[in-house]
């Protein structure tokens, strides 16, 4: 029976070890004494989130793990009330850095410590003496001074920001609590900006950097300092770059348009970027064949390409039509050219643009439009545009005029169009028969004369 009890006890101990992944802490702790131990746990995937600590029947939520880590050391303070074993369990609720974040399976950490009574210091036993010699009193041993428990700072160490906002421009990259450097591009003339920030932890505070800041042209650095409850700090840096004054301005139809200083990121397919001296200053322009364009900004810093003539004067917005990978420019039709026989002048919708041109009065040609276009070498030609097929064909002006005169005579119908078609067929057949008969008669008559002769 005794052996059976020993076997059962060993079986229960082995089962507990296999079922619960525990770490046996080598340190003995004393009953009814406040004790602090450090529990270390590690895993593979960097993660952030929360952990919870339970000691016996009591559970508490620890500080948030605001930075992505693969290990953590957690101080646990407790006061055991009975001799035996004391279990500390730490569980994790953490996620990785992906977007959206994915949960990371971190196994719980279980630590068991031994709780014992603090031993009393035994006195040294007296040495027996002979009856005649008095005993020499023993010197009592100095009692062991208990080691005071380590004081643990329970204040929050979270010095992250929950939000960071600026009154003008946009943060680049977008705000994230674990990104500490940002840049904001601002237009020329921006003189101030307001920065607002909120600590992540309710016990945190903003030391400096928020509020309104005066800006100058170029780079302006603002550092937002946030302090945690335990006095640790973090810094978030924002560089506000105020654009320089434009190189020059050009008057276009009464509007002052700006020539930007930096055109390194401005490109136009097919055009070559080069320089040209305008009003004594070297400016960047875009050229293709004889076409010269300049890039200008309006008062809202919206950019467009404008055409330059041979005298380097702006003559209008670059708004070409593209057909078959070829650029075409609509030509404005003067009053002296607007009248054409068999056609009606007006605005025509061609390749998504409204341009000067003509439609045909003849219903059979109602799907065609006549327009005048220029290529990049400033050569002007007439073109026919088919609104149904969306095709563009080149025609000479003379051809269009002849076609217009022929097709515009809709009111005067030829005589043969009013005659019954069956009668025309009968008449045609009779003419053919008469012709054949006449030919046979002439042939026989000629042969007869030869015979008589």
C-alpha positions in Angstrom: 0.0 0.0 0.0 2.8 2.4 0.8 4.5 1.7 -2.5 1.2 2.4 -4.3 0.9 5.9 -2.6 4.5 6.7 -3.6 3.7 5.7 -7.2 0.5 7.9 -7.3 2.4 10.9 -5.9 5.2 10.6 -8.5 2.5 10.3 -11.3 0.8 13.5 -10.2 4.0 15.4 -10.1 5.1 14.2 -13.5 1.6 15.1 -15.0 1.8 18.7 -13.6 5.2 19.1 -15.2 4.0 17.9 -18.6 0.7 19.8 -18.7 1.9 23.2 -17.4 5.0 24.8 -19.1 6.5 26.2 -15.9 9.9 27.6 -15.0 11.0 26.8 -11.5 12.6 29.9 -10.0 15.7 28.9 -8.0 15.3 31.6 -5.4 13.4 30.9 -2.2 11.1 33.6 -1.0 9.8 34.0 2.5 6.3 33.9 3.7 4.6 37.3 4.5 7.5 39.2 3.0 7.1 41.5 0.0 9.3 40.2 -2.8 10.2 41.3 -6.3 11.6 39.0 -9.0 12.3 39.8 -12.7 10.7 37.4 -15.2 12.3 37.3 -18.7 10.5 35.9 -21.8 11.4 36.0 -25.5 9.9 35.0 -28.9 10.7 35.2 -32.6 8.6 37.8 -34.3 8.9 41.5 -33.3 5.6 42.5 -31.7 3.9 45.1 -29.6 0.7 45.2 -27.5 -0.1 44.4 -23.9 0.8 41.8 -21.2 -1.0 40.7 -18.1 0.4 39.4 -14.9 -1.4 37.1 -12.4 0.0 36.0 -9.1 -2.2 33.4 -7.5 -5.8 34.5 -7.8 -5.0 38.2 -8.5 -4.5 39.5 -12.1 -3.3 42.9 -13.3 -2.7 44.4 -16.7 0.8 45.7 -17.2 2.0 48.6 -19.3 1.5 48.5 -23.1 4.4 47.3 -25.1 4.6 50.3 -27.4 7.7 49.3 -29.3 8.1 46.1 -31.4 10.4 43.7 -29.5 11.2 40.0 -29.3 11.9 39.8 -25.6 10.9 41.5 -22.4 11.9 41.5 -18.7 9.0 42.2 -16.3 9.4 43.0 -12.6 6.8 41.2 -10.5 6.2 42.2 -6.9 4.1 40.0 -4.6 3.7 38.9 -0.9 3.1 35.2 -0.4 0.9 34.4 2.6 1.5 30.6 3.0 4.4 28.2 2.8 4.5 26.1 -0.4 4.8 27.0 -4.1 3.8 30.3 -5.6 2.9 30.6 -9.3 3.3 33.7 -11.4 1.7 33.7 -14.9 2.3 36.3 -17.6 0.2 36.3 -20.8 0.6 38.4 -23.9 -1.8 40.0 -26.4 0.6 41.4 -29.1 0.6 42.0 -32.9 3.3 42.3 -35.6 4.2 45.4 -37.7 2.1 44.4 -40.8 -0.8 46.5 -42.1 -3.3 45.5 -40.9 -1.5 44.0 -37.9 -1.6 40.3 -37.3 -1.7 38.6 -33.9 1.6 37.0 -32.8 1.2 33.8 -30.8 3.5 34.3 -27.8 3.2 31.4 -25.3 2.4 32.4 -21.7 5.2 32.5 -19.2 4.7 30.5 -16.0 7.2 30.8 -13.1 6.9 28.9 -9.8 8.9 29.9 -6.7 9.3 28.2 -3.3 7.8 29.9 -0.3 9.4 29.0 3.0 9.6 30.4 6.5 12.6 32.6 7.2 15.0 30.4 9.3 16.0 31.6 12.7 19.7 31.9 13.5 20.7 29.1 15.8 22.8 29.9 18.9 26.2 28.2 19.3 25.8 25.5 21.9 27.8 26.0 25.2 30.9 24.0 25.7 30.6 21.7 28.7 33.0 22.6 31.5 34.5 20.7 34.4 32.6 21.1 37.7 35.4 23.1 39.1 35.8 25.5 36.1 33.0 28.0 35.4 31.6 28.0 31.9 32.7 30.6 29.6 29.7 32.4 28.1 29.5 32.1 24.4 29.3 35.2 22.3 25.9 35.4 20.6 26.0 35.4 16.8 25.0 38.6 15.0 21.5 38.1 13.4 21.4 38.2 9.6 20.0 41.5 8.4 17.2 40.8 5.9 17.8 42.1 2.3 15.3 44.9 1.6 13.1 44.2 -1.5 14.0 46.0 -4.7 11.9 49.0 -5.3 10.2 48.8 -8.7 9.1 52.0 -10.5 5.5 51.4 -11.5 5.1 54.6 -13.4 4.5 54.4 -17.2 7.4 54.6 -19.5 5.3 55.3 -22.6 6.6 58.5 -24.3 4.9 58.0 -27.7 2.5 60.3 -29.4 -1.0 59.4 -30.2 -1.5 62.1 -32.8 0.6 64.8 -34.6 -1.1 67.4 -36.8 0.0 70.5 -38.8 -2.3 73.4 -39.9 -0.9 73.7 -43.4 0.6 71.1 -45.7 0.7 67.4 -45.1 3.1 65.2 -43.1 5.3 62.9 -45.2 5.2 60.1 -44.4 1.8 59.9 -42.8 1.9 60.0 -39.0 2.6 56.8 -37.0 3.5 56.7 -33.4 6.8 54.8 -34.1 8.0 57.2 -36.9 10.0 60.1 -35.5 11.0 62.2 -38.6 8.6 64.0 -41.0 8.8 66.6 -43.8 6.2 69.1 -45.0 6.5 71.0 -48.3 5.0 74.5 -48.3 4.4 77.1 -51.0 6.4 80.3 -51.2 5.1 83.0 -48.9 3.9 80.6 -46.1 4.8 82.5 -43.0 3.6 80.4 -40.1 2.3 76.9 -39.1 0.6 75.5 -36.0 1.6 72.1 -34.6 -0.7 70.0 -32.4 0.2 66.8 -30.6 -1.4 64.4 -28.1 0.5 61.9 -25.9 -0.3 58.2 -26.2 -0.5 57.6 -22.5 -2.8 59.7 -20.3 0.0 60.4 -17.8 2.3 61.6 -20.6 2.8 65.3 -21.4 4.1 67.6 -24.2 7.3 69.4 -23.1 7.8 71.6 -26.2 7.3 71.9 -29.9 3.5 72.5 -30.2 1.8 75.8 -30.9 2.4 78.4 -33.7 5.8 78.7 -35.3 7.1 81.5 -37.6 8.5 80.2 -40.9 11.2 81.5 -43.3 12.0 80.6 -46.8 13.8 77.2 -46.9 13.9 74.6 -44.2 12.4 75.1 -40.7 12.9 72.5 -38.1 10.4 71.9 -35.3 11.0 69.3 -32.6 8.1 68.0 -30.5 9.3 66.6 -27.1 6.9 64.2 -25.3 7.6 63.1 -21.7 6.4 59.8 -20.1 5.1 59.5 -16.5 8.5 58.2 -15.4 10.3 61.2 -16.9 11.7 59.5 -20.0 11.3 61.5 -23.3 11.0 61.0 -27.0 11.4 63.6 -29.9 9.4 63.9 -33.1 11.0 66.1 -35.7 9.2 68.0 -38.5 11.1 69.8 -41.3 8.9 72.5 -42.9 10.3 73.4 -46.3 9.0 76.8 -47.6 9.6 77.1 -51.4 11.8 79.9 -52.6 10.6 82.8 -54.5 10.0 82.0 -58.2 12.8 82.9 -60.7 10.6 85.3 -62.6 7.0 86.1 -63.6 5.4 86.5 -67.0 2.2 88.5 -67.8 -0.2 86.3 -69.7 -3.5 88.0 -70.6 -3.3 90.2 -67.6 -2.3 87.4 -65.2 1.0 87.2 -63.5 2.3 83.6 -64.0 5.4 82.3 -62.1 8.4 80.5 -63.5 9.3 77.8 -60.9 12.9 77.4 -59.9 13.0 73.6 -59.8 11.7 71.7 -62.8 13.6 68.5 -62.2 10.4 66.5 -61.8 8.5 68.1 -64.7 8.6 66.1 -67.9 6.6 66.1 -71.2 6.6 63.0 -73.4 8.5 63.5 -76.7 9.9 67.0 -75.7 13.5 67.7 -74.8 14.3 69.9 -71.8 16.7 72.7 -72.6 17.4 76.4 -71.7 16.5 79.6 -73.3 17.3 83.2 -72.4 14.1 85.2 -71.8 14.3 88.8 -70.7 18.0 88.4 -69.9 17.5 85.4 -67.7 18.2 81.7 -68.6 15.0 79.7 -68.3 14.1 76.0 -68.7 12.0 75.3 -71.8 10.7 72.2 -73.6 11.3 71.8 -77.3 10.1 69.4 -80.1 10.7 70.4 -83.7 9.9 74.1 -83.9 7.5 74.0 -80.9 8.8 75.7 -77.7 6.9 75.4 -74.5 7.4 76.9 -71.0 6.0 75.6 -67.7 4.3 78.3 -65.6 2.4 78.3 -62.2 -0.7 80.3 -61.5 -1.5 82.0 -58.2 -2.6 78.6 -56.7 0.7 77.0 -57.8 -1.1 74.9 -60.4 1.2 74.3 -63.4 0.5 74.3 -67.2 2.5 74.3 -70.4 2.3 77.5 -72.5 3.5 78.0 -76.1 6.2 80.5 -77.0 6.4 82.2 -80.4 9.7 83.0 -82.3 9.9 86.3 -80.3 9.7 84.3 -77.0 6.3 85.6 -76.2 3.6 83.5 -74.6 0.8 82.8 -77.2 -1.5 80.5 -75.3 -1.9 77.3 -73.3 -0.4 74.1 -74.9 -3.6 72.1 -75.5 -2.9 69.9 -78.5 -5.0 67.2 -80.1 -3.2 63.8 -80.4 -4.0 61.4 -83.3 -1.9 58.5 -84.2 0.8 59.6 -81.7 1.1 62.9 -83.6 0.4 66.3 -82.1 -2.0 68.7 -83.9 -2.9 72.3 -82.9 -6.3 73.8 -83.9 -6.0 76.9 -86.1 -8.4 79.8 -85.4 -10.4 80.6 -88.5 -10.7 84.3 -89.4 -13.9 85.9 -90.7 -12.6 86.0 -94.2 -12.4 82.2 -94.4 -15.6 81.3 -92.6 -17.9 81.4 -95.6 -17.9 78.1 -97.7 -20.4 76.8 -100.2 -22.5 73.9 -98.9 -21.1 74.2 -95.4 -22.0 75.7 -92.0 -19.2 77.3 -89.9 -19.1 77.0 -86.1 -17.5 75.2 -83.2 -17.0 71.5 -83.9 -16.3 68.7 -81.4 -13.1 66.9 -82.6 -11.1 64.5 -80.6 -12.6 65.7 -77.3 -11.9 69.4 -78.1 -14.1 72.2 -79.4 -12.4 73.8 -82.4 -13.3 76.1 -85.3 -14.6 74.2 -88.4 -17.4 73.4 -90.7 -20.2 70.9 -91.0 -21.8 69.8 -94.3 -25.3 70.8 -95.3 -25.6 67.6 -97.4 -27.2 65.0 -95.1 -25.0 62.2 -96.6 -22.0 64.1 -95.3 -23.5 65.0 -91.9 -20.9 62.8 -90.1 -18.0 64.8 -91.5 -16.3 67.9 -90.1 -13.8 70.2 -91.9 -11.1 71.7 -89.7 -7.8 73.4 -90.0 -4.8 72.1 -88.0 -1.2 72.9 -87.6 1.6 70.5 -86.9 4.6 71.2 -84.7 6.5 72.7 -87.6 3.7 75.3 -87.9 2.5 73.9 -91.2 -1.3 74.4 -91.6 -3.5 72.0 -93.5 -7.2 71.1 -93.9 -8.5 67.8 -92.4 -11.7 65.9 -92.6 -12.8 64.4 -89.2 -15.4 61.5 -89.2 -17.4 61.8 -86.0 -18.7 58.3 -86.3 -15.4 56.5 -87.0 -13.3 59.1 -85.2 -10.8 59.2 -88.0 -8.8 62.1 -89.3 -7.9 62.6 -93.0 -5.8 65.3 -94.7 -7.3 67.2 -97.6 -6.2 70.2 -99.7 -8.3 73.3 -99.5 -9.1 73.1 -103.3 -10.4 69.5 -103.0 -12.7 70.5 -100.2 -14.1 73.5 -102.1 -14.8 71.4 -105.2 -16.4 68.8 -103.1 -18.4 71.4 -101.3 -19.7 73.0 -104.5 -20.7 69.6 -105.9 -22.4 68.4 -102.6 -24.1 71.7 -101.8 -26.3 71.7 -104.9 -29.0 69.9 -102.9 -31.9 72.2 -104.1 -31.3 71.6 -107.9 -32.0 67.9 -108.6 -30.7 66.6 -111.9 -33.5 65.7 -114.5 -32.6 62.0 -114.6 -33.3 61.6 -110.9 -36.9 62.5 -111.4 -37.5 59.8 -114.1 -39.0 56.4 -113.3 -36.1 54.0 -113.0 -37.9 51.1 -114.8 -38.5 53.4 -117.8 -34.8 54.2 -117.9 -34.0 50.5 -118.0 -36.4 49.8 -120.9 -35.1 52.8 -122.8 -31.5 51.6 -122.3 -32.3 48.1 -123.4 -34.0 49.4 -126.6 -31.0 51.6 -127.4 -28.7 48.6 -127.0 -30.9 46.4 -129.3 -31.1 49.1 -131.9 -27.3 49.5 -131.8 -26.7 45.8 -132.3 -29.3 45.6 -135.1 -27.7 48.6 -136.9 -24.3 47.0 -136.7 -25.5 43.7 -138.2 -27.3 45.6 -141.0 -24.2 47.6 -141.9 -22.0 44.5 -141.8 -24.3 42.5 -144.2 -24.7 45.5 -146.5 -21.0 45.9 -146.8 -20.5 42.1 -147.5 -23.2 42.2 -150.3 -21.5 45.1 -152.1 -18.2 43.2 -152.1 -19.8 40.2 -153.7 -21.5 42.1 -156.4 -18.4 43.9 -157.2 
